[in-house]
Amino acid sequence: MTFGISASAAFLGGSALLGAGVSYLGSSNAANAQRDAAAQSAAVQKEMADQSIAAQKEMYQQGRTDLAPYREGGVTAQNQLFQMLGLGGDTTAANYGKYAKDFGMSDFTTDPGYQFRLEQGMKALNASAAAKGMGVSGANIKGATEYGQNMGSQEYQNAFNRYQTNRNNQISPLMDFTRFGQAAAAGSAAAAGNLGSNLGTTYSNLGTNLGTAATNAGAATAGGYVAGGNAINSTIGNIGNQYMNMQNQANQTSYQNSLLAALNNQNMSATGYTKF
């Protein structure tokens, strides 16, 4: 009887362990599949993030290339403007500090308009005096002096206005180019700031996604181990319970057989029946 119980228990135990092994293998395979899927998802996300970063950098570099002529033109204009205003640059340049001072007498006397009108007026006076036979006389000299003084009084404001006009005509284009360069530099700086912000967001999202994928992969692996361990523990517990049940049943059967044998012996003794 014990042999039968042992054989049955061994068969049941083997079957249960085989089932537990299959369950554990299935849990392990499922966990591995989830881990591989998480790793593949992380790889795809990283590749997409790398492509996005490369595209953003390419667009940024293209923007800087497009704005480069304006930045360079602004720098060139600013350097020339600084030279004219005596604020730096090549101090040996011919126009260095040209407009760093107020309009003065030297600017007036060298004014081309004033010089031209003065020369033409003096030629006319000399011609008139020669025609009258006055030559280099006191009257002629007096007339020339009065003419020069009047011309100076009349032309000073005109010369000053021409000086201001020429100054503005030379400085204004340089100021415009300087503003263009400043706007281009500001655009490049804004693009750099946007690129940094976008790259920070991209890297942050990528880190979060990779962390989530790694967590999911770890959870899947741990879940597979836990499920497999639970299956084995449950199987071992079931085997023990089945064995105990079989043992109890066998003991109960043996006890019942012993009672029946005792009753049979008692009945045979009472009837005088002898069993051979």
C-alpha positions as CSV (number, residue, x, y, z in Angstrom):
1,M,0.0,0.0,0.0
2,T,2.8,2.4,0.8
3,F,4.4,1.6,-2.5
4,G,1.2,2.5,-4.3
5,I,0.9,5.8,-2.4
6,S,4.6,6.6,-3.1
7,A,4.2,5.8,-6.8
8,S,1.0,7.9,-7.1
9,A,2.6,10.8,-5.1
10,A,5.7,10.6,-7.3
11,F,3.5,10.7,-10.5
12,L,1.4,13.6,-9.2
13,G,4.5,15.4,-8.0
14,G,6.3,14.9,-11.3
15,S,3.3,16.1,-13.2
16,A,2.9,19.1,-11.0
17,L,6.6,20.0,-11.2
18,L,6.5,19.7,-14.9
19,G,3.5,22.0,-15.0
20,A,5.3,24.4,-12.7
21,G,8.4,24.3,-15.0
22,V,6.3,25.1,-18.0
23,S,4.6,27.9,-16.1
24,Y,7.9,29.3,-15.0
25,L,9.3,29.0,-18.6
26,G,6.3,30.9,-19.9
27,S,6.6,33.6,-17.4
28,S,10.3,33.9,-18.1
29,N,9.7,34.1,-21.9
30,A,7.0,36.7,-21.4
31,A,9.3,38.8,-19.2
32,N,12.1,38.5,-21.7
33,A,9.7,39.5,-24.5
34,Q,8.6,42.6,-22.6
35,R,12.2,43.5,-21.8
36,D,13.2,43.2,-25.4
37,A,10.2,45.3,-26.5
38,A,11.1,48.0,-23.9
39,A,14.7,47.9,-25.1
40,Q,13.6,48.2,-28.8
41,S,11.2,51.0,-27.9
42,A,14.1,52.9,-26.1
43,A,16.4,52.4,-29.1
44,V,13.7,53.8,-31.5
45,Q,13.1,56.8,-29.2
46,K,16.8,57.5,-29.0
47,E,17.2,57.3,-32.8
48,M,14.2,59.7,-33.3
49,A,15.6,62.1,-30.7
50,D,19.0,62.0,-32.4
51,Q,17.4,62.8,-35.8
52,S,15.4,65.6,-34.3
53,I,18.5,67.1,-32.7
54,A,20.5,66.8,-35.9
55,A,17.7,68.6,-37.8
56,Q,17.5,71.4,-35.3
57,K,21.2,71.9,-35.4
58,E,21.2,71.9,-39.2
59,M,18.5,74.5,-39.3
60,Y,20.3,76.6,-36.7
61,Q,23.5,76.5,-38.8
62,Q,21.6,77.4,-41.9
63,G,20.1,80.4,-40.2
64,R,23.5,81.6,-39.0
65,T,24.8,81.2,-42.6
66,D,21.9,83.3,-44.0
67,L,22.5,86.0,-41.4
68,A,26.3,86.1,-41.6
69,P,26.5,88.7,-44.4
70,Y,24.4,91.1,-42.4
71,R,26.4,90.5,-39.2
72,E,29.6,91.0,-41.1
73,G,28.3,94.1,-42.9
74,G,27.2,95.6,-39.6
75,V,30.6,95.0,-38.0
76,T,32.4,96.6,-41.0
77,A,30.0,99.6,-40.9
78,Q,30.4,100.0,-37.2
79,N,34.2,100.0,-37.4
80,Q,34.2,102.7,-40.1
81,L,31.7,104.7,-38.1
82,F,33.9,104.5,-35.0
83,Q,36.8,105.7,-37.0
84,M,34.9,108.8,-38.3
85,L,33.8,109.6,-34.8
86,G,37.2,109.0,-33.3
87,L,36.0,106.1,-31.1
88,G,38.5,103.5,-32.0
89,G,39.8,101.5,-34.9
90,D,42.7,102.6,-37.2
91,T,43.8,105.9,-35.7
92,T,46.0,106.5,-38.8
93,A,43.1,106.3,-41.2
94,A,42.6,109.5,-43.3
95,N,39.1,110.0,-42.0
96,Y,39.8,109.2,-38.4
97,G,37.9,111.6,-36.1
98,K,36.5,113.5,-39.1
99,Y,33.2,114.0,-37.4
100,A,34.4,114.0,-33.8
101,K,34.5,117.8,-33.6
102,D,32.2,120.7,-34.2
103,F,32.0,122.6,-37.4
104,G,34.9,125.2,-37.4
105,M,36.5,127.9,-39.4
106,S,38.9,125.5,-41.1
107,D,35.8,123.5,-42.3
108,F,34.3,126.7,-43.6
109,T,37.3,128.1,-45.5
110,T,37.9,124.7,-47.1
111,D,34.3,124.3,-48.1
112,P,34.2,123.7,-51.9
113,G,31.0,125.8,-52.4
114,Y,32.4,128.7,-50.5
115,Q,35.8,128.5,-52.3
116,F,34.1,128.3,-55.7
117,R,31.8,131.3,-55.2
118,L,34.6,133.4,-53.6
119,E,36.9,132.7,-56.5
120,Q,34.3,133.4,-59.1
121,G,33.3,136.6,-57.3
122,M,37.0,137.8,-57.1
123,K,37.5,137.0,-60.8
124,A,34.5,139.1,-61.6
125,L,35.7,142.0,-59.5
126,N,39.2,141.9,-61.0
127,A,37.8,141.8,-64.5
128,S,35.6,144.8,-63.8
129,A,38.5,146.7,-62.2
130,A,40.7,145.9,-65.2
131,A,38.0,147.1,-67.6
132,K,37.8,150.4,-65.8
133,G,41.6,150.7,-65.7
134,M,41.7,150.5,-61.9
135,G,44.2,147.6,-61.7
136,V,45.6,147.0,-58.2
137,S,44.2,150.1,-56.7
138,G,43.0,151.0,-53.3
139,A,39.4,151.0,-54.5
140,N,39.8,147.6,-56.0
141,I,41.4,146.2,-52.9
142,K,38.6,147.7,-50.8
143,G,36.0,146.3,-53.1
144,A,37.6,142.8,-52.9
145,T,37.8,143.0,-49.2
146,E,34.2,144.0,-48.8
147,Y,33.2,141.3,-51.2
148,G,35.1,138.6,-49.3
149,Q,33.6,139.7,-46.0
150,N,30.1,139.7,-47.4
151,M,30.6,136.4,-49.0
152,G,31.9,134.9,-45.8
153,S,28.9,136.2,-43.9
154,Q,26.5,134.9,-46.4
155,E,28.1,131.5,-47.0
156,Y,29.0,130.5,-43.5
157,Q,25.5,129.1,-42.8
158,N,25.4,127.5,-46.2
159,A,28.8,125.9,-45.6
160,F,27.6,124.6,-42.2
161,N,24.4,123.2,-43.8
162,R,26.5,121.4,-46.4
163,Y,28.8,120.1,-43.7
164,Q,25.8,118.6,-41.8
165,T,24.3,117.2,-45.0
166,N,27.6,115.5,-46.0
167,R,28.0,114.3,-42.4
168,N,24.6,112.7,-42.4
169,N,25.0,111.3,-45.9
170,Q,28.1,109.5,-44.8
171,I,27.0,108.4,-41.3
172,S,23.4,107.5,-41.9
173,P,24.2,104.5,-44.3
174,L,26.8,103.3,-41.8
175,M,24.2,103.5,-39.0
176,D,21.7,101.6,-41.1
177,F,24.2,98.8,-41.8
178,T,25.0,98.8,-38.1
179,R,21.3,98.3,-37.2
180,F,21.1,95.5,-39.8
181,G,24.1,93.8,-38.2
182,Q,22.6,94.3,-34.7
183,A,19.3,92.8,-35.8
184,A,21.1,89.8,-37.5
185,A,23.2,89.3,-34.3
186,A,20.0,89.4,-32.2
187,G,18.4,86.9,-34.5
188,S,21.4,84.5,-34.2
189,A,21.3,84.9,-30.5
190,A,17.5,84.2,-30.3
191,A,18.0,81.1,-32.6
192,A,20.8,79.9,-30.3
193,G,18.5,80.3,-27.3
194,N,15.7,78.5,-29.0
195,L,18.0,75.7,-30.0
196,G,19.3,75.3,-26.5
197,S,15.8,75.3,-25.1
198,N,14.6,72.7,-27.7
199,L,17.6,70.5,-27.2
200,G,17.1,70.7,-23.4
201,T,13.5,69.6,-23.8
202,T,14.4,66.8,-26.3
203,Y,17.1,65.4,-24.0
204,S,14.8,65.7,-21.0
205,N,12.0,63.8,-22.7
206,L,14.4,61.2,-24.0
207,G,15.8,60.7,-20.5
208,T,12.3,60.3,-19.1
209,N,11.3,57.9,-21.8
210,L,14.5,55.8,-21.5
211,G,14.0,55.8,-17.7
212,T,10.4,54.6,-18.1
213,A,11.5,52.0,-20.6
214,A,14.2,50.7,-18.2
215,T,11.7,50.7,-15.3
216,N,9.2,48.8,-17.4
217,A,11.8,46.3,-18.5
218,G,12.9,45.7,-14.9
219,A,9.4,45.4,-13.7
220,A,8.6,42.9,-16.4
221,T,11.7,40.8,-15.5
222,A,10.9,40.9,-11.8
223,G,7.3,40.1,-12.5
224,G,8.4,37.1,-14.5
225,Y,10.6,35.8,-11.7
226,V,7.9,36.4,-9.1
227,A,5.3,34.7,-11.2
228,G,7.6,31.7,-11.9
229,G,8.5,31.5,-8.2
230,N,4.9,31.7,-7.2
231,A,4.0,28.9,-9.6
232,I,6.8,26.7,-8.2
233,N,5.9,27.5,-4.6
234,S,2.2,26.9,-5.3
235,T,3.1,23.6,-7.0
236,I,5.2,22.4,-4.1
237,G,2.5,23.3,-1.7
238,N,-0.1,21.4,-3.8
239,I,2.2,18.4,-4.0
240,G,2.5,18.4,-0.2
241,N,-1.2,18.8,0.3
242,Q,-1.9,16.0,-2.2
243,Y,0.6,13.7,-0.5
244,M,-0.9,14.4,2.9
245,N,-4.4,13.8,1.5
246,M,-3.3,10.5,0.0
247,Q,-1.5,9.6,3.2
248,N,-4.6,10.4,5.3
249,Q,-6.8,8.5,2.9
250,A,-4.4,5.5,3.1
251,N,-4.4,5.6,6.9
252,Q,-8.1,5.8,7.0
253,T,-8.5,2.9,4.6
254,S,-6.0,0.8,6.7
255,Y,-7.9,1.7,9.9
256,Q,-11.2,0.7,8.3
257,N,-9.7,-2.6,7.1
258,S,-8.3,-3.3,10.6
259,L,-11.8,-2.8,12.1
260,L,-13.4,-5.0,9.5
261,A,-10.8,-7.7,10.2
262,A,-11.4,-7.5,13.9
263,L,-15.2,-7.8,13.4
264,N,-14.8,-10.8,11.2
265,N,-12.6,-12.5,13.7
266,Q,-15.1,-11.8,16.4
267,N,-17.9,-13.1,14.4
268,M,-16.0,-16.3,13.5
269,S,-15.2,-17.0,17.1
270,A,-18.8,-16.6,18.1
271,T,-20.0,-19.1,15.5
272,G,-17.2,-21.5,16.1
273,Y,-16.1,-21.2,12.6
274,T,-12.4,-21.8,12.2
275,K,-10.6,-20.2,9.3
276,F,-7.9,-22.2,7.7
